[in-house]
Amino acid sequence: MAEETIFSKIIRQEIPTPLLYQDDLVTAFRDISPKAPTHILIIPNKLIATTNDVEEDDELTLGRMITVAKRLAIEEGISADGYRLIMNCNSHGGQEVYHIHMHLLGGKRLGPMLSV
Ligand code: 5GP
């Protein structure tokens, strides 16, 4: 069983973070250290540590993460110009918080996908 992270406390609102969206499957809130004018995290309410731990039973939740990203992009006014969805996995992916999350980034031209 994976260890809870700060994200579980945000889902339960034990750490007061304004929520942009929450339902029975997912929660969304602004990244504490935004890398773009819009930087939102969309996370499953269920603790899944990494994308390596995703199972078939999670497919509805993972799909919901994308439909919520789409909805939030419209609300943020960035859907027409475009945006980027990112999920990092483990150390090579640059994952810092071991509760999977989708970054929704936009509000400016984001440039090349990777700087190598
Ligand atoms: P990762 O590198 O794991 O893909 O991204 C983790 C993200 O979570 C980072 O962008 C970081 O700024 C964000 N983050 C870490 N702790 C908190 C927090 O307590 N509140 C919020 N809103 N974002 C956080």
Residues whose N, C-alpha, C, O or C-beta is under 5 A from the ligand:
A	BS01	5GP	I6 R30 D31 I32 S33 N88 G94 Q95 E96 V97
